[in-house]
Amino acid sequence: EVVPLEHRALVAYLQERGIPAHIATVNCKEAHYSFNGKPYFAVAFENVNNGWELRNRYFKGCRGRKDISYLPWSRDGPSTECAVFEGFIDYLSALTLGLIPGCDAIVLNSVTNVNKAIAVLRGYSDIRCFLDNDDAGRTALQRLTAVPGKHITDCSHRYNGYNDLNDYLVATATADGR
């Protein structure tokens, strides 16, 4: 069952990751499911194939088919810019930091989904990549920069010294006393 995100433990989990409740509740849902007869619940983020990325303090997985999530900024039509993220927590971090106003977004939900993202990215002239500062993130960036005729910007320098945008958000929020 997928319902609006309200469970205090899930909202608190995202807040510990630096994501304010007002951003979390607008962009995520809450999933209740069972595994081997035991009930569980998690933050849920929908992908384009009606699958759900699931996260809580103890679990990271997917329900349904793994796919990208496509998030247009406006219902009035696509932007000329698109931001690309490895996971939805980094997408929520970018919203929290105000890094992508007016920009459509794609969340890969796994670097293995880069080719699925390329098909969607063909409609954009400017692509900003907020991928992880690790081998998988660099490999995904190389695959994206191979798309001809696109202006690709590697934005990982914004969080240099951190594995990903969320690690940066958590560290800077802690340092600022937030």
N, C-alpha and C positions, 0 to 999 in steps of 0.2 A: 504494500500500500504506500502510495506517495501522497503526502499532505504538505501544507505550508510549513516552512521551517519555524518551529516554536519551542522545541525542547531545550530547556535551559542548559543541559550538558553539551548539546551540539553548538548552541550559540556561544557558550563559554569556550569551547574548543576553538572555534574560529576567532574569537576575540583574543585568545592566547597566541594565535597565529597573526595577530595584528589587524584582523578584519573586523570593522565595526558592525554591530548588529544591523544597522539600517542598510548596509551594502549586502550583508549575508542574506537577510530575509527577502530582499528583492530579487536576488540572483540565484538562490538555491532553494531546494525543497528538503523535505525530511522523508526518508524511506524507512519503512518497517518491514522486516523480512525474517525468514527463519532459515536455519541451516542445521541439518541433522536434528530437527525437532526443537532447537533452541531459538528463542526470539532475539533479534538484534535490531538496532536502529543506527542510521548514519545520515550525514549530510549527503544530499543527492544533487547531482548536476547533470542535466540531460544532454545527450549527444544527438546528432542529426538522424540517427537510426532508431530513435526512441529507446535507446539504452540509457543507463544511469551510471555515472562515475560515483562511487560511494567512498566516503571518508569519515572516520571518527578517530578518536585518540588511539585506537588499537587495531584498526583495519584500513586497508587501502585496496580497493578492488572495483569491479564493474559488474553490473547486473544487466543482462542482455548483450547485444553485440557491441563490441568496442568500435568506436568511430570518433571522428572529430566533432567538436561543437562549433557551430557558426552563430555569431552574435552580431547582427547588424545594429549600428548605433541608433538608427532612426527608422521609422516605418515609412518615411517619405522617399526611400530609395537608398541605394548603396552609396557609401562615401567613396572618395578616390583613394583613401588610405585604409590599410588593414594591419592590425597588430597580430602577431603570432606568439602563442605561449605554449609551453609543454603541458602544463596542467592548470586546472581551474583555480587552484589556490594562488598561483602567480597572476592569473587574470584578475582575481579579486584584489590582489595586492596592487596591481596597476590602477584599478579603479580607486582604491583607498588613497594612493599617492597622487592621483589626478594626472596620470601620465598619458592617457589616451582619449581626451575629450574629442568628440566628433569622429572618432575612428571606429570602424567595424573591427571585429576580432574573430580569430580562429584559435580554439584551444585544441591542440593535437591529441590530448589525453593519452598519448604515447608517441614517442619519436618514430615508431613504426608506421604511423599514419601520415607521414610527410607527403607521400604521393597523393593521398586523398585531399590534402590541403592545397597542393599545387593546382589541381583542377579548379578549385574555387578562387585561388589567388590570381588566376589569369585575367580576371576582370578588374584588377587594381593596378594603378600606376606606381604607388608608393607602398612598400611593405616594411613594417618595423618589427624586428624579431627580438623577443625577450626570452631567449632560450637559456638553458642552464649553462653555467661555466664549467662544463665537464666534457669528456670525449663525445658522449651521445649528443649533447647540445651543439658542439662544434660540427659534428658530422651532419646533423639535421640542417644547420645553417649552410653548409657547403652544398647540400642538395637543393636548398631553396635558392641560393645565389646562382645556380646553374640554369635557372629559368630565364630564357632570353627576353630582353626588352623590359625588364623590371628594375626599378630602383629599390634595392634591398639595403636596409640600414640595420647593422648589428647594434642593438641597444644594451648588450650585456656589459658594456663599459660602465654603465650607470651603477651597477652593483658588483664591480670588480672586487675581488677578495671574498666574495660570498658565492655559494653554490648556485643560488637562484634569487629571484626578486623577492620571494617571501622571506628567505633568510635575511636579506638586507632590511626588509621592512621590520621584522621582529627585532633585529639588532639595533636599528636606529630608534625604534619606538622605546625600547628598553633604555637606551642611552639618553633619550629625551625625557625619560620619566613617565612616559605614557602608559 
